[in-house]
């Protein structure tokens, strides 16, 4: 099996489904859908829905049955990027090599497009055709908690208040800002695939570990990669005076830490009675391609 | 029965419950809860949860069993005010006689506090102790739709894009921006109180009508009331060049239209086989006290 091709096909399926979930209209307020699509359909790895779909598939669920609910994860991730880029937040003019949403549209529309994607994520989960009422409520609960005031938003608060002064607080910031939504993605797959509580907890921890690893890699890329490749200004974290793993640990130590987290996560997968190879290969390729 | 006292007691109960739902913490990111509480507990009529609780009470449900879910409506309303006031949106420095959230806290915290309240509203509904799984899913669906891209957010898009150029488009803007969440409040009461579909639809229409009436009254107050009484700069709509009912219809015609909408709504209540007096008295007092 060509796993990379499989991942690509699923990513395309995610993009297609996201697009169908937010069709263009002739409504007078169509601008909000245009703006949401500008950011939501801007490419990217689709990592969160991809992890959810692969995890559900590992548990015997066809992507047809998990894709819509998984798109809710991408909507939450996208809204967080839109709001993160705003002038009152990180004030980033570029995202994935294109002008940020508030540069391509009026700033107010960018605020509202973020609000719309956030709200719509929950509507998509309520409307999910292939999950039963109990599954929907658990998905909604997991999404709200992982992206909420003790989840992703807590990480963003710590980030903009520059509370990450040492490794402990930086780790909490990254776990909240990135790890929790990736953990939620693994839980989405577990819930849709009706995993046991024990399996779901293991998959959640896998998500926290690789989420933290990916954030460290992001810190590394911020220093080592050019705008062309990464789609952002070089070393924007350093320019913004933000504490990062690289600034606290140095480049080599950061790489080693990301690798050890990834190895721990991959080891845990081996205890599951499923074909975990797709998850392993995806994780490997994401880590090794980039550092 | 002293209805005004009853409304006051319920408003206090709403405020207390909202406060308990967002306790202060010693977490490093406590600032987000401080900011959310600054806006959420800033007084106000608590109209949306009050309507939901009174409607449920009319259907035999004690406020103890409806208050938490009803607070989700106040959270959505409050987030929309926080984001509406942002510099990239209406750029209002005052709200309810106090500095706007982005004036009292850093702007980024205001963006995130809005996001937090939006997200948390759905978590509160998932956690509702007194509603069953089916009720929760319907509440979540109603809240997401009424506040989403074809609901409240559509109204805000039309508002900031100045698309309300005539009475038809102004009415759509107001119905979306204000009417739909008030209609959702009536539906919340109906769902919690297990009303029939027919009754729920009638209550929803009641909400749309009085929601539009209240928005027209808001337009009127913007012209006629001082900052002390209304808590905002005088005639900010006019200063901002916004089309309002007053600018399109004139003051007297606007008052008459608000009254006729209210009368239509109150007439419809008479067809319900319940004690609708509390809803009638609340509506009367809100309309008559202000215009």
Interface residues (C-beta under 8 A of the other chain):
Chain A: X27 X28 X29 X31 X32 X33 X36 X79 X83 X86 X87 X88 X89 X102 X106 X107 X108 X109 X110 X111 X112 X114 X115 X116 X118 X119 X120 X122 X123 X126 X127 X133 X134 X136 X137 X140 X141 X144 X145 X147 X148 X149 X150 X153 X154 X155 X156 X157 X158 X160 X161 X163 X169 X172 X176
Chain B: X27 X28 X29 X31 X32 X33 X36 X79 X83 X86 X87 X88 X89 X102 X106 X107 X108 X109 X110 X111 X112 X114 X115 X116 X118 X119 X120 X122 X123 X126 X127 X133 X134 X136 X137 X140 X141 X144 X145 X147 X148 X149 X150 X153 X154 X156 X157 X158 X160 X161 X163 X169 X172 X176
